[in-house]
Amino acid sequence: MARKSKGVVVGQVFIYIIAVIVFALVLIFGYQAITGFLEKGEKVAYLTFKTDLENAIKNVYSDFGTVAIYSGKNVLAVPVDYEEICFVDLDKPVTINITFCNENPIICDSWRTAYGSGVTKGTSGWQEGDQNVFLKPIGLSPIKVYKITVDTDEDGEEELSDDGYLCLPVIQGKLFMRVEGMGDHTFVSNASISI
C-alpha cells in the first residue's frame, strides 16, 4: 500500500478549504443578487401599478359621462403585498367617524393637513396634498391621482353626503373599481356598482 506524502495531504486540505470559501462566496453573493432582483421586481410592479392607476383616473376626468370599469378582464393589477387601497377626496372636509381615523391615522392626518392648507391658502385640498391614494400596507412612494370624488355609500351617485373616502379591497392582486369622468374630476366607486 502506498503512503501519501505530507505534501499531497496538505495540498488536498488546501483545495478543500478553497472549495469551501468559493462555495460560501457564491452562496452569499448569489443570495444578494437574487434578493436585489426581487426588490427591483417589486419596485417595477409598484411603479407599473401606480402609472396604470394614474392613467385610469386621468383618461376619463375631462370627458363627462365616460365610464371605465376595472373588473373581469379589464382589471388593475396590484403588487401582491397590498390588501386595500383607499381613495380620498382632499377637497372634502374631514368629518368622518372616529373609527376610520383610529384605523387609518396616516390617511386622516394627510387629509386634514391638505384640506386645512387649502382652506388657509384659498386653494383646494387637492392642490395642497401630496397624496390622495393610500395603500395598506404603506406603498413605496406616494400616489396622487387627478382630482377625485368618491362613492362612500355605494349607491353609484356622486352626492354631498358621501364621506370623502373609499377603501376598496385588493382581491387576488386585482383592484376592481369604476371610474366616471365628470368634466373637471373623476368619480371613483366600487366596480360592483352598475348604473
N, C-alpha and C positions, 0 to 999 in steps of 0.2 A: 504494500500500500504506500502510495506516495504521500509525502508530507508537504503541506503548503508552507511556503516560506512566510516569514513575518511580513515581508513587503507586500505579498499578494493579499493577505488578510487585511492589512491596513488600507490597501487600495480599495478593497471591497467595502469596507466600513465607510471610507470617504465617499464612494459612489452612492451608498445608501443615504448618507447624510445629505449630499447634494440633491438626490432624488426627493427626499422629504422636504427640503427647503423649496425646491422648484414646485412641488405639488402644493405646498402651503401658499406660495405666492400666486400661483394660478387660481387657487380656490379664493383667496382674498380679493384679488383684482377682478376675477370673474364675477364674484358676488357684487362688488361695487359697480361693475359695468351693467349687470342685469338690473340692479336697483336704480341706477341712473336712467336706463332705458324705460323702466316702468314709470318713474317720476315724470319723464318727458312725455310719455304717452298720456298720463293723467292730465298734464298741462294742455296738451293738444286737444284732448277730448273736452276739457273745460272751455277752452277758447273757442272751439267749434260750436259748442252749445251756446255760449254767450253771444257769438256772432249770429247764429241762427235765430235766437230769441229776439235780439235787437232788430234783425231784419223782418221777423214776423210782425212785430209791432209797427215798425216804420213803414212797411209796404202798404198798409191799409189805412193809416191815420188820415191822410188827406182826401181819400176817396170815400165820401159819405155813403154809407149803406153797404160798402163792400165787406163781406164776411169771409173769414178763413177759419176753418175748423180743423184743429190738430187732434185727430183721433183715427182709429182704424189704420189705414195705410199711410196717411199723412200725419206723422207724429213728430214731435221734437224729441230727439234722443238726449237723455240727461246722463252725465257720468254716474257710474254705479254708486258712488259714495253718498249721494244726496237722497233724502227721504221726502222732502217737502219744499215747495217754492212759494214764497209769499210776495204778492204784488201790492204796492202801496201807492195810493193817490196822495201825493205830498201836498196838494192844494186843499185838501180836506182837513179841517181841524181834528185833533186827536181827542175824540170824545167817545172812546170805546171802553168796553168793560175792563175792569182791573185784571181779570184772569188772563186776558190776552197779553197785557203788558208784563205781568209776572212771568209768563211762559216765554215771552219774546222781548226781553229788556233792550236788546240792541236795536231791534226794529223800532220800538216805541221811542227810544232816545233819538235815533236818527230822524224819525218822523217829526217829533216835537221840535228838534233843532231846525230842520228845514222849514217847517211851517212858520215857526216863530221868526226866523230870519226873513222870510218872505213878507210877513206882516210888518216887521220893523222897517225893512228897506223899501216897502211899497212895491215889491215884485211878487213872484209866486214861489211857493214852496218847491215846485219842480225846478225852477231856475236856481234856487239856493242849495238844493240837496245834491249829494254826491251819488246817491244810490236810491233806487225805488223798487228793486227786485232783490229779495233776500233768500238765501238758500239755507237749508238745515241739513247737515252742519254748515258752518260758515264757508262760503266759497273762497277760491284762491284770490279773486280780485272783485271789487265792487261792480255791480251791473246797474247801469242806468239806461233805461229804455226811454223812448219818446213819451210825451205826456199821456197818462192813462187815467181812466176811471175804472172802477171795479164793481162787480155784481156780488155784493156780500150776501144778500138774502136769496140768491139763486132763483130769481123769478125771470131772468133774462132781460130785465128792463133797467135802463140807466135812471136812477132815482136819487134824489137828495137824501133819502133815508138810509141809503147804503153806507156802511161804516167807514169805508175808505181803505179797507184791506181785504185781500182774498188770498187764502192759503190753499194751494192745490197739492194733493199727494203725488209723489212720483211713483208710478206703478210699473214695475219690471223695467226700470230705466227709461221710462217714457213719460212725457208731460202731455196731458190731454187738456186742451183749452180751446176756447172760442174767442176770436178777436174780431171786432167790428169797427170799421172806420167811421168816425163821427165828424170829419171835416178838419177839426183842429186838435184832435186827440184820438186815442184808441180806447174802446170799451172792451175790457177783458172779463170773461166769465168762464164757468166750468163747461167743458165740452159736452156734458150730458144735457145741457140746456138746449132745447131745439125750439126755434121760433118759427 
